Amino acid sequence: MKRALVLILAILMAFTLLAGCKNNGGSATSPSPTGGTNTQAPTEDPNSPYNFAVGKYETDANGMPTSNYEYELPISTSDEVITFWTTVYTPEWMPPDKELGEMPGAVQFEEKTGVHVEYVVAPSTNLAEAFGIMLAADDLCDITTHASSYYNGPFKNAVVDEEYFINLYDYKDYCPNFVYEITRDPDDKDLINTAFLEPTLIPQFIELKDQGALGGGYFTRGDWLEEWGMKPEDIVTIDHVHEMLMRSKTDKGLDYPMFLYSSVESFGFNEFVCYDTYLSVNTLGLNQLYVVNGQVKLANMNDNDLQGITMLNSWFNDRLIDPDWMSYASNNDANDKIHSGDFNYIMAAPTGASEMADTLGPDDTIGWVPLRKPLLNENQILHLGLRASRQHYGSAAIATTC
């Protein structure tokens, strides 16, 4: 039964389920069922130390939950300990005398749920190496965050062929809230196709937002813009970005003010869609598809891509792009340079402004500000890259050994 408990823990950490859990201070209101009247028959042992959801919620004709399930707390009264592999991207913010499991959030989580967690915290600077060592030694934790990012190859293989991780679909009755959240909007095909690699294959939990939003974008130093007589809304076109980068070199002495990924752009969070294509390069599978006038296009294979890469090449020749860009799979790979203030044009999540606050001077009052996706001209209308996604950055896979 430990595996079922691990499933619940992963859900709780993948998106905030506790808001729908009962506690001594009253109960939160759950959404009303959206359809269907079937209720599964409870199958649990009444003396079980676990408070699972299976058999206690309504499903539709396809066996999918019709609303979020409200858990009775605590979820477990057993003394089992679940191992959770994760990292801390801002260790400098951690109290020096506390471990992750001793932080208030982790303590309150255990008090509410009754689930005991041992946090295995890997340095954010070498996650891929640490994951590879665990995998080679067959020493995976019960829960592994971002396993799909560090597995060498299609993640389906890690579940179906290598059997390192379980297929969550086989345990979907134990995680109704996750299944409900990924299926509640049948028109959100991107989310459904991300969660379900196949109709009966869910390889991992993915972190979700309640409402869709753009996942990230480029940031710049707002105080520098003000010094140059500009505001974020003045940076509209590719030429405006180029001017800003050149001033970052000449006025602020930055050697290479632009941060670029080895994939050119972060897959799924494309910035230079003004070229009516996706410039991101997917090294693990097919590149992104898009539709123009009813015809399916494959990114990286047409004249639009050539125009976009030609532009970036000209910026590289102007010494605006860090020449080490091929070594940056993510922001973590350039942490030292980012936090040393080497860049003034950085792709980041919405939390990027606070995460890069250590680069600011004592007189900076504006800080890092987000910029819009640049246009080729001020009258251009973008056709790609504006879909608001509910998917966030986190993910969690469950080891078959748990």
N, C-alpha and C positions, 0 to 999 in steps of 0.2 A: 504493500500500500504506500510505501515511501514514494514511489514514482508518481502516484496521483497527487501526493502532497507537494512534490516538486513542481508539478504542473501548475498548481494553484499559486505557489510562490512566484514562479516565473511570470504569471499573469499579473500578479500584484505589482511586480517591479517593471513590467513592460508598459503598463499604463495604470493610472490611478484608479484602482478598484475600491479602495477603502472608503471613498466618498459614498459608495452604495452599501456599506456594511453597517449592521446594527452595532451599537455600543451602549454603554451605560447612560450616555447622555441623550438617548432617544434614537430614532431611526431616520435615515435619509429616505426620501421618496424615490422609488424606482419608476422608470417610464412604464406607462400602461402597455399591455401586450398589443402588438400591432397586427395580430391575426393568428388564426389557428386555435384549436381547443384541446389538442392532445396533451395529456400529462403522463409522463413516464412513471411507471410503478417503482417506488423506492425499493432498492435491493440491498441497502447497507445493513450491517449488523447493528442493532440498537445499542450494543455495548462498545461499539468501535470508538477509539480515541479521536477519530477524524470526523470532521463535519463537512462532508463533501456535498456537492450540488447535484450529483447524478441522481436522476429519478425524481427530482423535486421541482421541475419547471416545465412550462408549456412549450410545445414544439409545433411547427407547421407540418404540412403534408410531406415535406422533404426531411423531416427530422431535425430541422434547425430551430434554435430557440427563438421565441417571438419577442422577447424583451430581456433586459438585463436582470440577472438574478441577484437577490439580496442575501448575502451570507450571514448566518448566525455566527457570532464570535464567542469564544475563540475557534479558529478552524481546526486546531490540533491541541490535544492535551498529552501527546506522547513526548518522550525525551529524545527523539531522533534529531540529528543534526544534519542540515543540508549544506553542502559546500557550494559556494557561489564565486565564480571566477570573473573578476571585473578589473577596473582601473580607476584611478583618480587623475583627471586631466589637469587639475590645478592643485597639486600637492602643497604648494606654498600657502594655500588657504586652510590647510588642515592644522588643527592644534598639534603641536609637537609631542604632546603627552597622551594623545588618544589614537586608537586604531579606528578603522572605518566602522567596525561593529559597535564601537563605544559612542559613536556620534548620536545626538538626540533623535534624529530621524530613524536610525536603525534600532535604537532602544525602544522607541514608541511602536515601531512596526512589530517587534517581537512581543511587546506587552499586549498589543491588540489582537494579534493573530495566534499567538502561542507557538509560532514556528521559530525554531532555533536555527540560526544561520551562522556559518563560519565563512567570513569573507576572505578570499584569496586575492590579494591586490597585486597585480603585475604593473611594473613601470610602464607608463604610457609611451615611452620612447622606444620600446622594443617588444610591442605586443605580438607582432607576427612571429618573432623568434621564440618568445615564451610559449605561444600557442603551438608552434611546431614541435617544441620539446615535449610538451604534454601529450600531443597526439602520438609522437613516435614512441613514447614510453607507455602508452595506453594508460595514462594517468589523468584522464579528464575529470574535472569537477562535475558535480551533479548538474549545475547550470553554468553555461558558458556564454558570456555576452560577446556579440559581434563575431561569432564563430564563422559565419558565412563570409566575412570580410577577409579572414586570414586562412581559410581552407584553400589549398592549392588545387583549383579545379572547380567545375560546377558543383554547387553545394548539394544538388540532388544525389551525387555520387556518395557523399558523406553519410547520407541517410539510407539510400536504397542499396548501394553496392558494398560500401565499406562498413555500414551499420555502426558508425560511431555515435550517431544521434537518432532519436526515435522519430517516427512519423506522428506528428501531433494529431493527425486525422484519426488515428486508431484510438485516441483518447479524448475525442472531441466532446463526449458526454460529460467529461469532468471539467471542462472549461467553457461553460455556456456564454459567459460574458465576452470572451475573446471571439468566439464564433459569431455571436450576435453582432459585435461591433464591426467585424470585417464583412458581414453579409447584409447588414441592415439597409444599405442603399444599393439595390441591384444595378443602378446606373453607374456606380463607381467601379468601372471595369479595371482601372489601374490598380486599385487597392486589392480587389478580388484576385486578379491575376498575379499580384505580388505575393499574396498570402498562400494561394493555391497554385503550386507549380504544376499540378495536375488535378483533375477533379477529386481524387482521393489522396492527395499528398500535400500536407502542410509541414514544411521542414523546420520552421522556427516561429516563435512569437515575434511580432514586430511591434515597436512602440507606436502608439496612436495618439492623435490629437482629437479632441471632441469635434472641432470644425476644421475645414481645410484651410491651408495657408501656404504661401510660398516658403520653401524650406530653407532658403539662404540667398545670399547675394554678396556683392562686393561692398566693402567698407573703405572709408578714407578718413583722414584727420580733419575734423570740422574746424578746428582752430586755425589750421593752415589755410583752409578755404577762405575763412573770414579775413585772414591776413592778406590774402590775394584779392579781396573784394568780391568773393563769390560765396554762394550758398549751395547746399547739396542739389537743390532743384535746378541750379544753373548747369550742372553736368548732365547734359542731355544726349549728346552725340559722341560717336567714336572720336571725332576731332577734339571735343572737349576733354575727353579722358586723356588723350595724347598730350594735350597742353598741360593738364594737371600733372601728369607723370614727368614731363620735361621740367616743370617748375620744381618738382620734388628733387630733381637732380641738381639743378642750377642754384636754387634758393636754399635748399635744406641739406644738400650734400649727400643724398642717398645714391649709392652706386647703382643699384638695380631696384627701383621702387615698386615693381610689380611682382606679385607672387603668382605662379602658374603651376598647375598640377602636371604630373607625368601623363595623365589622361587628357591633357589640355584643359578640360573642364571637369567638374565633378559630375559623374554620371547621374542623370536625372535632375540636376540643378544647373541647367545651362544658362549662361549669361549672355553670350554673343549670338542670340537668336535673330538679331537684325539681319543676318545673312540667310534667313529662311532655311536653316538647317540646324543640326546639333553637332557642334564641333567635338564633343567628348568622344574619346576612343575607349571602347570596351575591350579589354584584353582577355576577358573570360568567355565571351560569346558574341552573338550578333550585336551590331550597333543599333542605335535607336531607329525606329521606323516612324514615318509621318506621312500624311496624305496631302497631296496638292492636286486640286481639281479632279478628285476621284481616283488619282493614281498614287499607289504606295511608293514611297521613296525610302532608300536606305542611306542613312547618314554616312559621311566620309567618302562618298563615291560620286560626287557631282560638282558642277562648276561653282555652286554656292559655297561648298566646302573649300574649294581652291581660293576663292576670294577671301574667306575668313582667315585661312591659314596664311595667305599672302600678307594680310594686314598684321597678324601677329609676328610674322617673320620680319616685317619692316620695323616693328617695335623692338624685336630682339636685336636687330642690327643697330638700332638707336641706343642700345645698351639700357633698355628700360626693363627687361625681363631677366630675372636671376638666371645665370647660365647653369645653375645646378637644378633646374626645374625638373629634369628627368628623374631625380631622386626623391621627389615629393609626391607620394601617393596620397597623402592627406596633410592637413595642417600640423599634425603631430610630428611629421618628419622634418618640419622647419621651425619647431618650437623655439629653439635658441635664437634664430634670426627674427622671428616674429616678435618675441618678447624683448629683444634688444632694440627694437624700433627700426629695423632695416628696411621695412616696406611701408608704402603708403597706399597700396591698392591690394586688398586681401579678401579672398572669398571666405565667408564665415557664416555660421548659423545666426539666427536672430539674437542669440546671447553673446555674439562676438564682441560687441562694444564693451561689455563688462569684463570679458575674459582678457581683453587686450589693454585694460586700464593701466597696467603697470608700465606701459610705454609712454604715458603722458607726463608732461612736465608740471611743476607746481602751479604754474600760471594758466594752464589749459582749463578752460571752463566748459567747452563744448564736447570734446572727446571724439571718439570714433562715431561716424554717422553712416547710415546705409545710403547707397546710390541706386538709382533706377537702372534697369537694363538699358545699355546704350543703343541709340538709333543711328542709322546711316545719315538721316537728315531729320530735322525737327518735325516734319509732317508725316513721317513713316508710321504705319500701324503694324504692330507686331502680330504674327500669326501663331507663334510657337512659344513654349516655355512659360506660359502664364496660368497653367492649370493649378488650382489650389489643392494640394494633396493633404490627406489626413495622416499620411505616414510620416513618422519622425525618424530620428537617427538610430534609436536603440533597437536591439534585437537580442533574443535569448534562445539558445538551443539546449535540449535536454539529452544528457548522455544515456546511452543504452545500458551502461553499467550501474546506473543509480538504482 
